[in-house]
Amino acid sequence: MNNFFKLLIALVFLTIGQSAQAVLEIEITQGIEGALPIAVVPFAGDTYGAPEAVETIVRNDLGRSGFFDVLDKQSIPQLVSSPSQLNFQVWRNTGVESVLLGKITQTSGDQYRIEFQLIDLIRKKRILGNVIPASTKDVRKVGHKISDLVFEALTGIRGAFSTRVAYVSTINKGTANQKYVLQIADADGYNARTIFSSSKQILSPSWSPDGSRLAYVSFESGNSAIYIQDIIQGTRAKVSAKKGINSAPSWSPDGRHLALTLSAGGSPDIYILNIAAKKLKRLTSGPSIDTEPAWMPDGRTLLFTSDRSGGPQIYQVSVNGGKAQRLTFDGKYNAATDVSPDGKYITFVNNSGNGFRIAIMDTQSKAMRIISDGHLDESPSFAPNGSMIMYATADQGRGVLAAVSADGRVKQKLRLTEGDVREPSWSPFR
């Protein structure tokens, strides 16, 4: 079901389900032709009690990104930890252009020193190198950090492997035990943990700009209400429970306001809530359905979905009010927009007669492209580096997440080991 139509049934009791410990499994379905060839050599030195080696985490991160062709571990010609040990002729025969080397040294007890270097095999020079202290429990974080640095060094784009994703998962669908669970996990699907669970619907998780809080919609009391939850402390506060619809919270770039949809004044309209002062400002009015607000990075403009032209389309309006301007014209349905971190692109759900698919539009030229190939794609969310877009879709009768690069060349699917998953929201950088 696409987000715009959720408003039409927002006052009806709905149920889905949950999974508290399920892991997201990531599958590359399409990578870049001619992806960058790279090797990640097993790190030398002391061992530790972590379940995965740090280089395995890096290898998996880079491989799943679709931007890299990672050499099989069995095909690595040398197990070395220093550039001085490299036999460049041997490596040239592998076709690899860069290699990551590393060494782990135990400094005391559970503390380690993880050293790594990225070497350009063509120019025979070091591209980057660093030393990161870590304990056993920090190995995954260190692995993702190294992946971020390698990704940026070789692509020029800041890596997003250390980020997280929020989503609503479901288990026991269609049974008396059916529940919703709001979860967060690392960007590679590991370390999933439950933020909130309920036997009633949870919708629209939205990250605060600093990544410390989530705003979301819950029907736990029978009607929709918007909550803000501190994901570290676990505390939560109800911030909107007006009569009728309370929906689609979206954080302002400064973290001080929420844009949201309320129907207390009649039909659903866009409001801005000052969180600290608990004051509301109404931005739109009229008989149309106005919903799904999204902030532009400058904090001065909101995008939203409205059917004021006869069908759902994307509009923009100043946070100071005034006349809204229509942005989308291609297709009979355009809704559920998200904005790239630099504000140069927006993504949304488009239907031009071939089903609901994810589209991306240049905010200057207004040129639009379809970048997904499903029929029930929904809820797009930009990665914090703008390189990928995560969205919900259906696969073999199950709700799954998918991700596609902004240029449409890299595609992934993320499945729960059990149950369905919907409503993705990609976190900001930590």
N, C-alpha and C positions, 0 to 999 in steps of 0.2 A: 504494500500500500504506500503510495507516495505521500510525502509530508503534508502537502497542501490539503489533501482530502481528510487528513486526520482531524482537522478542525471541524469538519462537518459531522463527526461522530464523537467529538471530544467529551461530551457529557454522557456518553453511553459507557457502561462498565465493560472494559475489555480485559482479556488476560492472555499472557504468554507464559514463559517458564524460565528456569534458571540452571546455572552450573557454577558452583562455587570454586572448583579446582580445575576446570577444563583448561587445556593449553591450546593456543592458536597455532596451527600447523601451516607454514607458509610454503606455497608451491609457485615457482616461476612458470608462467604459461607462455611468456614471450619476452625475450631479451633483445638487446641491441645487436644488430648484425655488425660484426667487427668490434665487439666489446674489447676493452683494454685487457691484454694478456698480462697476468700477474701471478707470482708465486708467493706463498706464505710458508716459510721454512719452520719446522718445529723449533720452539725456543729451547736453547741449551741451558744447562745449569741445574739448580736445585729444583726438586719437585715439591708439590704441596698437596693438601687434601681436598682441593676443589674438584667437583665432578667432571669439569671440562677444562682442557688446557686452554690458555688464553689465545694461542694461535688458532685453535679450532673455532673459537667464537669469532675471531677476525675473518677467518676463511669463510665461514658461513654467512656472516654479514655481507661481505663483498660479493659473494656468489649470489645471494638472494636479491641484491640490489638490481641485478640485470645489467649493470654498467660494466661488469668485469667478467672476464673469462679466467677463472682461477685454475691453475694447474693442479691436476690430481696429486694428492700426497704421495702416491706410489711412483709418480713420474719425476719427483724432485731429484736432480742428479747429485746434489751435495747437501749434507747436513752440516751447515756452518753457522756461526754466530757473529762473524766479523767480516767486513768488506775485504780485508786483506787476505782472507781465505778463499775468496771467490775465484773460480776458474772461468773467466768470461767466455772462453771458447766453448766450454761444455754447456754453459747456460744459453749461449747463442743458438745452439742446436735445438733447444726446446721451443723457440719462438717467443719466449717470455721477454717482455720489455722492462719490467721492474720486479724487484724481489724485496720482501720484508724479512728481515733477520731480527732475532731477539735473544736475550739472555735473562735468566731469572736468578737472583742471588738472595739467599735468606739472610736477613740482617739481625733478627732476634725473634725467638718464639714463633709467633704466627705472622710476623712481618717480613715482607719481601721487597726487593728492588727489581722492578721490571724495566729493562732497557730494550729499546727497539730502534732500528734504522731502516729506512726505505731507500733502496739503491736503484738508480737508473742504469740498467745494464747496457744500454746503447751508448750513452755518453760517459759511462764508468764514473759516475759521481753520486754522492749522497744527496737525496732530495729532502729528507727530513730525518730527525732523530730526537729522542727524548728519553727521560727516565721518570717512571711513575712509581711511587711507593704504594703498596697495597697489602691488605690482609687476605686470607683465603676467601672470606665472604665478599670481598670487593672484586674478585677476578672477573666476573661478568661485566661490571662497570668499566674496568680497565680495558677489557677486550673491546667493548663498544666505543670507548674513547679513542683507542688506537685506530679502529675502523673509521671513525669520524675524521681523524687527522689524515689518514691515507686517502680517503675519499676526496677530501678538500684539496690535498696536494696534487692529485692526478686529474681532477675534473674542474677545479676552480669553484665548486659548490660546497658550502658548508655541510658536513655530514649530519644526518639525523638519526643515527643508530642508537644514541643515548636517550632518545625521547620515549614517550609512552603513548598509548592509545586508550581511550575510555570507550566502553561499549555496553550494550544491554544484551545479556545472554539468556537463553531459555532452555529448559529441560522439562521432561515429562509433559510435553505439549499435548493438550487434549485430554488430560487426566485431572483427577481431583487434587493432585499435588502440584499442579502447574504454578510456577512462580516466575517473577522477573528478578534479575540480579544485575545491578550496576557494578561493573568491574573495570579495573585498569590493569594493563600489562605493559611490559617492555615492548618496544617496537618490533622485536623479533618473536613476540608471543609468549615469552617466559615471564615468570614471577607474577602471574595473574593473581589478583586479590580482590575480594569483594568489598565494595564501598557501602552498598546498601542493598537490601533485598526486600521483596514484598510479594504478596499474592496478587497484587493489583499492578496496573500498568506503570511503567517508568519510561519516560521519553526525553529526548533532546538534551543529553549531557553536553555541557559547555565548559571549557577550561578557563580559569582566570588567567590573565596575562603572565603572572609569575608562576603558574603551574601548581599552586598550593591549594586551590579550591575548585570544586565543581558545582555548577548550577545545573539543576535538572527539574523535570516535571514528574510529580508522583500523584497517583490516584488513591493512595493508601487510605484516605479519609472518605472515599466515595466520589469526591469531586476533584478536579485538577487543582494542584497547588504547586508553586515554585519554591524550591529549597536551595540553599547554599550549604555545601558541606566541606569542611576542612579535611583534606585527605590524610594529613599527618596526625592531627589530634582526634579526628573522628567526630567532632562536634558538628551539628547541623542546625540550621535556623530556617524557619518558614518566612519567606519574604513577600509572598503574594498569594492570597487565597480569596480573591474577590468572587462575587457571585458570577457564575458562568465560566467562561474559558480563561485559564491562566496558562500561557503556553510560550514555547520557543524562546527561552532566555538566551541572551547574547551579551558577553562582556564588552565594555568599552575598552579601548587600548590602555587607558590609565587605571583600569580596575576599580573605578569609583562608581560606575553606573552599570545597570543592566537595561538593555532594550528588550522588550517583551510584548506579547500579544495578550490583550484583555478584551473581554466583551461586556464588561460591567456597564459601559455607556451605551450599549445597544449591539450593533454588529461588531465583529472583531476588528480592533484597531491597534496601531503601534503606539506604545508608550515608552518613556524612559524613566527608570527608577533610580533616584539617588539613594544608594544603599545605606550610607551612614545616616542621612537625614530622613530616610523613609518617605521621600516626597516623589510624587508621580507627575510627569509632564506628558500630555497627550500630543502626539505628532500628526495623526491622521484621523479623519472622521468621514462618515458617509455610509451608505448602505452596502458597500462592497466588503469582501473579506480581505483584510490586510494582515499579513502574518510573516513569519520567518525573517525577522530583521537580522542584518549582518553589518557590522561596522567597517567603514573604510579605515585604513591605518592612521590617517590624520585625525580621526575622531570627530570630524566635522560633518560627515555624511553617513546616512544609513541606506542600505539597500533592503528591499523587502519584496515579498510576493503579493500581488493583488489581482483580483478578477474584475477590476473596474472597467476593463476594456472588453469584457465578455468571457474571457478565459484567463487562466493564471499566466501572468507575465511578471518580469522583474522591473522594479521601479527604484528610483533613488530620491531622497529628500534630505534637506538640511536638518541638522539636529536642532536648529532654531525654528523649524517649521517652514511653512510656505508650500508652494505648488510642487507636487511630485512629478518627476520626469521619467517617462518610459524608456527602458534600455534595450529590451529584447523584442524582436519582431519575427524571427525565424522559428516557425513551428507554432502549433496550436496550444502548446503547454511548455512553460518555462518557470521553474520554481526551485525552492530550497537552495539558495545561493550561498557560496562561501567565497572569501576574498583572499588572494595570495598575500603573503606577508609584505611584499613591496607595493601592493595595490595595482600592479600592472595587468592582472588577470582576475576574472571571476569564473567560478565553476558553478554549475547548476544542473538540474534534471531537465532534459528536453524531450518532447515527444513531437516528432514531425510525421507521424504515421507509421513508424516502424518500432514502436514500443518506447519505453522510458529508458533513456540512455544519458550518460554523463557528457556534458558539453563544457567547453572552455571558451571564453571570449576575451579578446584584447580590449581593455577599457578605453583605449584611445581610438583605435580604428573601428571597433565594434565588430571585427571579424570573428566568426564563431566556427568551431570545429567540434565534431562528435569524436570522443576519444574512448568510449567503451562500446561493447558489442552485445550487451545483454538485452533483456526485454522488460525487466522489472528492477532497474538500477535506481538507487535513491541515496539520500543523505551524504552528498560528497563533502569531504573535509581535506583541506590542503595540509601537507606536511609543513613544518615551520621553516624549511628552507625553500619551499615552493616547487620542489622538483617532482613530487608525487602527490596524487590525490587518492584518498581512501574513500570507499563507498560501500553501501550494503547492496546485496543482490541475492538471487536465488540460484542454487546449483543442485541438481538432482533432488529436488523437493525440499531442500534445506536452506535456511537463511545463512549466508556466509558473508564475509567481508572480501573485498577485492581492492587492489590498488593499481593505478595506472600512472605512468609518468606524464608530465604536463604536455609532452610532445606526442604521447600515444604510443611510443615505441617499446616501453617496458610494461608488462602486465603480470600481476600476481593474484593468487587467491589465498585467503586465510580462513581455514576451517577450524572450528572447535572440534576437539576429540569426541565430544558428545553435545547434543543440543544444537540450537540455532543461535545466531548472533546478528544483532542489528544496531542501528544508531551509533555509528563510529564517530569519534571526535579525536583528532590528532592533537597531542599536547604541544605547548610552546617549548622552546629550548629551556633546559634547566640551567 
